[in-house]
C-alpha cells in the first residue's frame, strides 16, 4: 500500500482509488499543472485533498459555489482535517482571523471564492502561506466558451506571481474541447496536461419521451420502477405543484428549491437521502454536493438550457454503477418556451444599465465607491422598489456578472458566529467587574471551544434552552457584550449577496460592449439549439450525441437508449447493423441509387439490408427523389 492509499484509507475509509484519481494525484505530486475532466460523482475532491495531505503546507481551493464550499469544509472537519472557507459576506475581521490561521495555524485547506483573490488583504497574506497546491474547481468558468463564464476566474493566473513553484490542478465535470484548451491557456499551464475520464456511463440509460401528458407519464413510470429519484423542473412553484400531484397519486414525494429556509432544506435533503422520501422534485438547486449513490431515475420535466447542465443533472443517477435511467420529457411547447427564454435571458442593454444604476441607488453606493463590498440582496424587495420584472433583474444581474461588474452569490445561509476579542485574562477581569454577565459568559465558554482564536458557529436557541431563558434575552446579552467590545457577534444570514467587483460607475462609464452582448447571446442560442437537437433527434444514439458534444471521437452506440432500442427491434445485432450501415453509407453518400440496385450491391442477405434501409428512410437518414432514387441525407 503506497502513501496515497494510506491517506485515502485513514481519512476517507476507501481502500482503492477510482479510475484516474491516482494518475491525477501523481501528476500533481510531480509538480505538473494538470487539468482533470471527471464526470459528476467521479470523486474530483479526492484528487486535490489526498496530495495536499501528503505534503507540508496548505492547499488553496477556488470555487464559486458557497454551499459546496461550506459542505466540503464541514466534511473535512468530520475527518479531523482543519479547513477554512472565505467568501463574500464575511466581515473584514472574520477574513483577517481566517487568513492569520492559514499562515500560523495548522489549516490544510483554504476554500476561497474567486472574487476574493483580487482583494488586497488576500494578496498580501497569501505570500506568507506555505502553499502546496492550488485547486480550481468548476474550471470551465474561466472560459467565455463555457456555459457559466465568470470574469473573476481570469484573476486566478495572477496567483502564480504571488505563490511561485506551486502546481495548478483545474477540475471540471463538463467541458467541450474548445473549453479544455481555453482553461489551460488562461491558467498559463507550462505544457498541455489533460487527464480525461470518459464521459460514457454504461449503466445510465438515456431516454427521451415526446408526449403532451407529462404528469401521468411520471405516475405510470415511477410506479413501474424501483428506488429513489429526482425530478427536475424549471421554477419553484412547479416543484411544489408536481410534488403535491405525485403525493395525491400515492407516491412519496417532496419538493426543494433555493427559496426554502436552511432548516427546511436540510430536513428535506436528509429525509430523501435516508429513504423516508422516495422522489425529490427540484429546481437545479438540488444535487450539488449531495452524495446519494443509489438514485435509480432522474427525470427532467422541463428542457434544460444546455447539454452541460443536462449531463451534470442526469449524471446524479446510478453513481453506485448499477442500472439507472435519465429521462427527458419533451414536446413542442418546450421548443416555444426555449425560444422565449432567449428574449428573457437577454434584456436590452439600456435595461441592463438601468438595473445596474438602480442597484447602486438601492445600496446607497456613491459613484467611485463600493469596490469589493458585499450586500444582502432580496430580489423581491428590489423589484418592488424599482418596478422591475423579476426575470429582467435576474438576467441583467447574470449579464453584469459575466461582464465583470458584480458577483451574484448563490443563496447563502450562515449560522451566527462569535469571537472573543481579548485574551482569557482580560475576559476574567471583565467578569469580576460585571457580575451580571458572568453566568452568561460561562455558559458560552462551556458550550463552545476555540472562541479566542477564531469565529465559532453558535446556536442562540441552544443557549436559551440550556439557560432556561427566552431567546430574546440571549440576543440582548450578545449585542450588549458586542457594544462593550468584549466579543464580535455576527447574527445568522440567509440571503444571496451582491458583490461589487469594480467601483460603481456612472452611466457613461458603464461600458457594455455590443460585440460582447451579441457573442454571449449567440453562444446561449447555440447551447439551446444543441439541447433542442438532442431532445428532438430520433435517429442517433443519445449517448453518442452527448459524448460527441464533449469531444469523444467515434463513441460506440449504447444499445439501450430509446433510439438504439428501436434499432434493436430490427432483430439485428449491433455488429450486423453497423456493418450494413457502413456499406450503405459508402454507396449512398454522394450517389443516387435505386432500391433494387442498392440491395443487389449490398451483399448476400437482402432481408437484413432492407430492414436497415427502411429504418434509415423512417429516420430521414436517406431520402428519395422524384424518380425513387435513394441518396444519403447530408443535412441529417
C-alpha positions in Angstrom: 0.0 0.0 0.0 1.6 3.3 -1.1 1.3 6.5 0.9 -1.6 7.9 -1.1 -3.6 4.8 -0.4 -2.7 5.0 3.3 -4.0 8.6 3.4 -7.1 7.5 1.5 -8.0 4.7 3.9 -7.0 6.7 7.0 -9.2 9.8 6.3 -11.8 8.6 3.8 -12.1 4.9 4.5 -11.6 3.8 0.9 -9.1 1.0 0.2 -8.7 1.8 -3.5 -8.8 4.8 -5.8 -11.4 5.2 -8.5 -10.0 5.1 -12.1 -7.8 8.1 -13.0 -7.7 9.5 -9.4 -4.2 8.2 -8.6 -2.9 9.2 -12.0 -4.0 12.8 -11.4 -2.5 12.7 -7.9 0.8 11.5 -9.2 0.8 14.3 -11.9 0.2 16.9 -9.2 2.9 15.4 -6.9 5.4 15.7 -9.8 4.7 19.4 -9.8 2.8 19.5 -13.1 -0.1 21.7 -13.9 -3.0 19.4 -14.5 -6.5 19.5 -15.9 -8.8 16.8 -14.8 -12.1 16.1 -16.6 -14.2 13.9 -14.4 -18.0 13.5 -14.7 -20.3 14.3 -11.8 -19.8 11.9 -8.9 -16.4 10.9 -10.2 -14.5 11.9 -7.0 -12.8 15.1 -8.0 -12.2 16.4 -4.5 -10.0 13.3 -3.6 -7.6 14.4 -6.4 -6.6 17.5 -4.5 -7.3 16.5 -1.0 -5.0 13.5 -0.9 -1.9 15.1 -2.5 -2.2 18.1 -0.2 -2.4 15.8 2.9 0.7 14.0 1.6 2.8 17.3 1.7 3.6 20.0 4.2 1.6 23.2 3.8 -1.9 24.3 2.7 -4.0 23.7 -0.4 -6.0 26.7 -1.8 -9.2 25.6 -3.4 -11.1 28.1 -5.6 -14.8 27.5 -6.2 -17.7 29.9 -6.9 -20.3 27.7 -5.1 -20.5 28.8 -1.4 -22.9 26.0 -0.5 -20.5 23.4 -1.8 -17.5 25.1 -0.2 -19.1 25.0 3.2 -20.2 21.4 2.7 -16.7 20.3 1.9 -15.2 22.2 4.9 -17.8 20.5 7.1 -16.9 17.1 5.7 -13.2 17.7 6.3 -13.8 18.8 9.9 -15.6 15.4 10.4 -12.4 13.7 9.4 -10.3 15.9 11.8 -8.8 17.8 8.9 -8.6 21.6 9.5 -10.2 23.6 6.7 -11.4 27.2 6.4 -13.7 28.9 3.9 -13.5 32.6 2.9 -16.3 34.0 0.8 -18.3 37.2 0.1 -20.4 38.3 3.1 -17.8 37.6 5.8 -16.6 40.6 7.8 -13.1 42.0 7.4 -12.3 40.8 10.9 -13.5 37.3 10.1 -11.4 37.2 7.0 -8.4 38.6 8.8 -8.5 35.9 11.5 -9.1 33.1 8.9 -6.0 34.2 6.9 -3.9 34.5 10.0 -4.8 30.9 10.9 -3.8 29.9 7.3 -0.4 31.3 8.0 0.3 30.4 11.6 -2.3 27.6 12.3 -2.4 24.1 11.1 -5.0 24.7 8.3 -4.7 22.2 5.4 -7.4 23.6 3.1 -8.4 27.2 2.4 -11.6 27.3 0.3 -12.0 30.7 -1.3 -14.4 32.3 -3.8 -12.7 33.7 -7.0 -13.6 37.3 -6.4 -11.7 37.3 -3.1 -8.4 36.6 -4.9 -8.1 40.2 -6.2 -8.6 41.8 -2.7 -5.5 43.4 -1.1 -6.0 41.5 2.2 -5.7 38.2 0.5 -2.9 39.1 -1.9 -0.7 40.3 1.0 -1.4 37.3 3.2 -1.1 34.6 0.6 2.6 35.4 0.1 3.2 34.3 3.7 1.4 31.0 3.4 3.2 27.7 2.7 1.0 26.8 -0.3 1.5 23.2 -1.7 -1.3 23.2 -4.3 -3.9 25.4 -6.0 -7.0 23.6 -7.0 -9.6 25.3 -9.3 -13.0 23.7 -9.1 -15.6 24.4 -11.8 -12.7 25.4 -14.1 -14.9 25.8 -17.1 -16.0 29.2 -15.6 -12.7 30.6 -16.8 -13.7 30.3 -20.5 -16.1 32.6 -22.4 -16.9 29.5 -24.4 -18.1 27.7 -21.3 -21.7 27.7 -20.1 -21.0 29.6 -16.9 -18.3 32.2 -17.6 -17.2 34.2 -14.6 -14.6 37.0 -15.2 -13.3 36.7 -11.6 -11.8 33.4 -12.7 -9.4 35.3 -15.0 -7.6 36.6 -11.9 -6.6 33.1 -10.8 -3.5 33.1 -13.0 -2.1 36.1 -11.1 -1.6 33.7 -8.1 1.5 32.5 -10.0 3.2 35.8 -9.3 2.3 35.6 -5.6 2.9 31.9 -5.0 5.7 30.5 -7.1 6.5 26.9 -8.0 3.1 25.6 -7.0 1.2 23.3 -9.4 -2.3 24.2 -10.5 -5.0 21.5 -10.6 -8.0 22.5 -12.7 -11.2 20.4 -12.3 -14.4 20.3 -14.2 -17.2 17.8 -14.9 -18.3 19.3 -18.2 -16.1 20.9 -20.9 -16.2 20.9 -24.7 -12.8 20.6 -26.5 -12.6 24.4 -27.0 -13.0 25.0 -23.3 -10.4 22.3 -22.4 -7.8 24.3 -24.4 -9.0 27.6 -23.1 -8.7 26.5 -19.4 -5.1 25.6 -19.9 -4.3 28.8 -21.8 -6.0 31.1 -19.3 -4.3 29.4 -16.4 -0.9 29.6 -18.1 -0.1 25.9 -18.0 3.6 25.3 -18.8 2.5 22.4 -21.1 -0.8 20.8 -22.0 -1.6 18.1 -19.5 -5.1 16.7 -19.5 -6.5 13.6 -17.7 -9.8 12.7 -19.1 -12.2 10.2 -17.7 -14.6 9.1 -20.4 -17.9 10.7 -20.0 -19.5 7.4 -21.0 -21.9 6.0 -18.4 -22.6 2.4 -19.4 -25.0 1.9 -16.5 -27.1 5.0 -17.3 -29.8 4.7 -19.9 -30.7 7.9 -21.6 -34.3 8.2 -22.8 -36.4 11.0 -24.5 -40.1 10.7 -24.4 -42.1 13.0 -26.6 -45.5 13.5 -25.1 -48.1 16.0 -24.0 -49.3 14.5 -20.7 -46.1 14.6 -18.8 -47.6 14.3 -15.3 -49.4 11.0 -16.0 -46.3 9.6 -17.5 -44.5 10.4 -14.2 -47.0 8.5 -12.2 -47.0 5.4 -14.5 -43.2 5.3 -14.8 -42.4 5.9 -11.1 -44.9 3.1 -10.2 -43.1 0.7 -12.6 -39.5 1.3 -11.4 -37.9 0.8 -8.0 -35.7 3.0 -5.9 -35.4 6.7 -5.4 -35.3 9.5 -7.9 -35.0 13.2 -8.8 -37.4 15.2 -11.0 -36.0 18.5 -12.3 -38.3 21.4 -13.2 -37.5 25.0 -14.1 -39.3 27.0 -11.4 -40.0 27.0 -7.6 -43.8 27.0 -8.0 -43.7 23.9 -10.2 -41.6 21.9 -7.6 -44.4 22.2 -5.1 -47.2 21.6 -7.6 -45.6 18.4 -9.0 -44.7 17.0 -5.6 -48.3 17.5 -4.5 -49.6 15.8 -7.6 -47.3 12.8 -7.0 -48.4 12.6 -3.3 -52.0 12.6 -4.3 -51.2 9.6 -6.5 -49.7 7.7 -3.6 -46.1 8.4 -4.5 -43.8 9.5 -1.6 -42.6 12.9 -2.9 -41.3 16.3 -1.6 -40.0 19.5 -3.2 -36.8 21.5 -2.9 -35.6 24.9 -4.1 -33.3 27.7 -3.1 -36.1 29.8 -1.6 -36.7 27.4 1.3 -35.1 28.2 4.6 -31.9 26.4 5.6 -33.7 24.1 8.2 -36.3 23.0 5.7 -33.7 22.3 3.0 -31.7 20.2 5.4 -34.7 18.3 6.6 -35.9 17.5 3.1 -32.4 16.5 1.9 -31.9 14.2 4.8 -35.3 12.5 4.5 -34.6 11.9 0.8 -31.1 10.6 1.5 -32.2 8.1 4.1 -35.2 6.9 2.0 -38.1 8.5 4.0 -38.9 10.4 0.8 -38.7 8.5 -2.4 -38.9 11.3 -5.0 -37.5 14.8 -4.8 -38.9 17.4 -7.2 -36.5 20.2 -7.5 -35.0 23.1 -9.4 -31.3 22.8 -10.4 -30.5 24.0 -6.8 -30.7 20.3 -5.7 -28.0 17.8 -6.1 -24.8 19.8 -5.8 -22.7 18.2 -3.1 -25.4 15.6 -2.2 -23.8 12.2 -2.2 -26.5 9.6 -2.7 -25.3 6.7 -4.9 -28.5 4.7 -5.3 -30.6 7.1 -7.4 -32.4 4.9 -9.9 -34.0 7.6 -12.1 -33.6 11.3 -13.0 -36.4 12.8 -14.9 -36.4 16.2 -16.5 -39.9 17.6 -16.8 -38.6 20.7 -18.5 -35.9 21.4 -21.0 -32.5 22.5 -19.5 -30.6 25.4 -21.1 -27.6 23.4 -22.2 -26.2 19.9 -22.7 -23.7 20.7 -19.9 -26.5 21.3 -17.4 -28.5 18.3 -18.6 -25.5 16.0 -18.5 -24.5 17.1 -15.0 -28.0 16.7 -13.6 -28.7 13.4 -15.3 -25.4 12.2 -14.1 -26.7 12.1 -10.5 -28.4 8.8 -11.3 -26.6 5.5 -10.8 -23.5 6.6 -9.1 -23.3 3.1 -7.5 -22.6 1.8 -11.0 -25.9 -0.1 -11.1 -28.5 0.5 -13.8 -30.3 3.8 -13.7 -32.3 5.9 -16.2 -32.2 9.6 -17.2 -35.4 10.6 -18.9 -36.1 13.9 -20.7 -39.8 14.7 -21.3 -40.3 16.9 -24.4 -43.0 18.3 -26.6 -43.5 21.2 -29.0 -44.3 23.7 -26.2 -40.8 23.1 -24.8 -39.3 24.4 -28.0 -41.6 27.5 -27.9 -40.6 28.1 -24.2 -36.9 27.7 -25.0 -37.1 30.3 -27.8 -38.9 32.7 -25.4 -36.1 32.2 -22.8 -33.7 33.7 -25.3 -35.6 37.0 -25.1 -36.0 37.0 -21.3 -32.3 36.0 -20.8 -31.0 38.9 -22.8 -32.8 42.2 -21.9 -31.9 45.3 -23.9 -28.6 46.9 -23.0 -30.4 50.0 -21.7 -32.5 47.8 -19.3 -29.3 46.1 -18.0 -27.8 49.6 -17.4 -31.0 50.7 -15.6 -30.8 47.7 -13.3 -27.2 48.4 -12.5 -27.9 52.0 -11.6 -30.9 51.1 -9.5 -28.7 48.6 -7.7 -26.2 51.3 -6.8 -29.1 53.5 -5.5 -30.7 50.6 -3.6 -27.4 50.0 -1.7 -26.7 53.8 -1.4 -23.3 53.4 -3.1 -21.6 56.6 -4.3 -20.0 56.8 -7.8 -16.5 55.6 -7.5 -17.2 53.6 -4.3 -18.3 50.1 -3.3 -15.5 48.0 -4.8 -15.3 44.5 -3.1 -18.2 45.5 -0.8 -21.0 42.9 -0.5 -24.6 43.4 0.3 -27.6 41.2 1.3 -29.9 41.1 -1.7 -33.6 40.4 -1.6 -34.7 40.4 -5.2 -38.5 40.7 -4.4 -37.8 43.9 -2.3 -35.6 45.4 -5.1 -38.2 44.6 -7.7 -40.9 46.2 -5.7 -38.8 49.4 -5.0 -37.8 49.9 -8.7 -40.8 48.3 -10.5 -38.6 45.8 -12.5 -39.8 42.4 -13.7 -38.1 39.7 -11.6 -36.8 37.9 -14.8 -35.3 41.2 -16.1 -33.5 41.7 -12.9 -32.1 38.2 -12.7 -31.0 38.1 -16.4 -29.5 41.6 -16.1 -27.5 40.6 -12.9 -26.2 37.5 -14.7 -25.1 39.6 -17.6 -23.4 42.2 -15.4 -21.6 39.3 -13.6 -20.3 37.9 -17.0 -19.1 41.5 -17.8 -17.1 41.6 -14.5 -19.0 44.4 -12.7 -20.6 42.3 -10.0 -20.8 38.8 -8.5 -24.1 37.3 -7.5 -23.7 34.5 -5.0 -25.9 31.5 -4.6 -28.3 31.8 -1.6 -26.2 31.8 1.5 -27.1 30.5 4.9 -24.6 31.3 7.6 -25.0 30.3 11.2 -24.5 33.0 13.9 -20.8 33.4 14.8 -19.0 34.5 17.9 -15.4 35.5 18.6 -14.0 36.9 21.9 -11.8 39.9 21.2 -9.4 39.9 24.2 -7.5 37.1 26.0 -8.8 34.9 28.8 -7.2 37.2 31.5 -9.0 40.3 30.1 -12.3 38.4 30.0 -11.8 37.2 33.6 -11.3 40.8 34.8 -14.4 41.9 32.9 -16.5 39.1 34.5 -15.4 40.1 38.0 -16.2 43.7 37.3 -19.5 42.9 35.6 -21.2 40.1 37.6 -24.5 40.4 35.6 -22.7 39.0 32.5 -20.7 36.4 34.4 -23.2 33.5 34.2 -23.9 34.0 30.5 -20.2 34.2 29.6 -19.6 31.0 31.5 -22.5 29.3 29.6 -21.0 30.3 26.3 -17.5 29.1 27.2 -18.8 25.8 28.4 -20.8 25.3 25.2 -18.2 26.2 22.6 -14.4 25.9 22.2 -11.9 28.0 20.1 -13.7 31.3 20.7 -10.5 33.2 21.4 -8.6 32.1 18.3 -11.4 32.0 15.7 -15.0 32.8 14.8 -17.2 29.9 16.0 -20.7 28.9 14.8 -23.2 29.2 17.7 -26.9 28.4 18.1 -28.8 31.0 20.1 -31.8 28.7 20.6 -29.5 26.1 22.2 -28.0 28.6 24.6 -31.5 29.8 25.5 -32.6 26.2 26.2 -29.5 25.5 28.4 -30.0 28.7 30.4 -33.8 28.2 30.5 -34.3 31.8 29.3 -36.1 33.4 26.4 -34.1 33.6 23.1 -34.6 37.4 23.0 -32.6 37.6 26.3 -29.7 35.7 24.6 -29.7 38.2 21.7 -29.7 41.1 24.2 -26.7 39.6 26.1 -24.8 39.1 22.9 -25.5 42.5 21.5 -24.6 44.2 24.8 -21.3 42.3 25.0 -20.6 43.3 21.4 -21.2 47.0 22.1 -18.9 46.8 25.1 -16.1 45.5 22.9 -15.9 42.1 24.6 -16.8 40.0 21.6 -17.8 40.1 18.0 -21.2 38.7 17.3 -22.5 38.1 13.7 -26.1 37.1 13.5 -27.1 34.4 11.0 -27.8 35.3 7.4 -29.8 33.6 4.7 -29.9 35.8 1.7 -27.9 35.8 -1.6 -25.3 38.5 -1.9 -24.3 41.1 -4.5 -20.6 41.9 -4.6 -19.4 44.9 -6.5 -16.2 43.7 -8.1 -15.5 47.2 -9.5 -16.3 50.6 -8.1 -19.7 51.9 -9.0 -19.7 53.6 -12.4 -21.9 56.3 -13.9 -24.0 55.6 -17.0 -21.4 57.0 -19.4 -18.5 54.9 -17.9 -20.6 51.7 -17.7 -19.4 50.0 -20.9 -21.4 47.1 -22.1 -19.9 46.1 -25.5 -22.4 45.4 -28.2 -20.0 42.8 -29.5 -19.8 41.0 -26.1 -23.6 41.2 -25.9 -24.1 39.6 -29.3 -21.4 37.0 -28.6 -22.9 35.9 -25.3 -26.4 35.8 -26.9 -25.2 33.7 -29.9 -23.4 31.2 -27.5 -26.6 30.9 -25.5 -28.7 30.3 -28.7 -26.1 27.7 -29.8 -26.5 25.8 -26.4 -30.3 26.0 -26.6 -30.2 24.7 -30.2 -27.9 21.8 -29.2 -30.3 20.9 -26.4 -33.3 21.1 -28.7 -31.5 18.9 -31.2 -30.8 16.3 -28.5 -34.5 16.3 -27.5 -36.0 16.2 -31.0 -33.5 13.8 -32.6 -34.8 10.3 -33.2 -32.1 8.8 -35.4 -28.8 8.9 -33.4 -27.9 7.1 -30.1 -28.5 9.5 -27.2 -25.1 8.6 -25.6 -23.3 9.2 -28.9 -24.8 12.7 -29.1 -23.7 13.6 -25.6 -20.2 12.0 -25.9 -19.6 13.6 -29.3 -20.5 17.0 -27.8 -17.8 16.6 -25.1 -15.2 15.6 -27.7 -15.2 11.8 -27.6 -14.1 10.6 -31.0 -16.3 7.9 -32.6 -18.2 6.8 -29.5 -20.0 3.5 -29.7 -23.7 3.2 -29.7 -25.0 2.4 -26.2 -27.5 -0.2 -27.4 -30.1 0.8 -24.7 -31.4 4.3 -25.2 -34.8 4.8 -26.9 -33.1 5.3 -30.3 -31.0 2.2 -30.0 -33.9 0.2 -28.7 -35.9 1.0 -31.9 -32.9 -0.2 -33.9 -32.7 -3.4 -31.8 -36.3 -4.1 -32.8 -34.9 -4.8 -36.3 -33.7 -8.1 -34.9 -30.1 -7.3 -35.9 -27.1 -7.3 -33.7 -25.2 -4.0 -33.3 -22.4 -5.5 -35.3 -24.7 -6.5 -38.2 -26.5 -3.2 -38.2 -23.3 -1.1 -38.2 -21.7 -3.3 -40.9 -24.7 -2.9 -43.3 -24.9 0.8 -42.4 -21.3 1.5 -43.3 -21.7 -0.3 -46.7 -24.9 1.6 -47.5 -23.4 5.0 -46.5 -20.4 4.4 -48.7 -22.7 3.7 -51.7 -25.2 6.5 -51.0 -23.2 9.4 -49.6 -22.6 11.1 -53.0 -24.7 9.0 -55.4 -28.3 8.4 -56.4 -29.1 4.6 -56.4 -32.3 2.7 -57.0 -33.5 0.3 -54.2 -33.0 -2.8 -56.4 -29.5 -1.8 -57.3 -28.7 -0.9 -53.7 -29.9 -4.3 -52.4 -28.2 -6.3 -55.1 -25.0 -4.4 -54.5 -25.2 -4.8 -50.7 -24.2 -8.3 -50.0 -25.8 -11.6 -49.6 -28.6 -11.0 -47.0 -31.3 -8.9 -48.8 -33.8 -9.1 -45.9 -31.4 -7.6 -43.4 -30.3 -4.9 -45.8 -34.0 -4.0 -46.5 -34.6 -3.7 -42.7 -31.7 -1.2 -42.4 -32.8 0.7 -45.5 -36.3 1.0 -44.2 -35.0 2.2 -40.8 -32.8 4.8 -42.5 -35.8 6.0 -44.5 -38.1 6.2 -41.5 -35.5 8.3 -39.6 -34.7 10.6 -42.6 -31.1 9.4 -42.8 -31.7 8.6 -46.5 -34.1 10.3 -48.9 -35.9 9.5 -52.2 -36.0 11.8 -55.2 -38.9 12.1 -57.7 -37.6 9.1 -59.6 -37.5 7.0 -56.3 -33.7 7.1 -56.3 -32.1 7.0 -52.9 -29.3 9.1 -51.5 -27.8 9.9 -48.2 -29.4 13.0 -46.4 -26.3 15.2 -46.0 -28.3 17.6 -43.8 -29.2 15.0 -41.2 
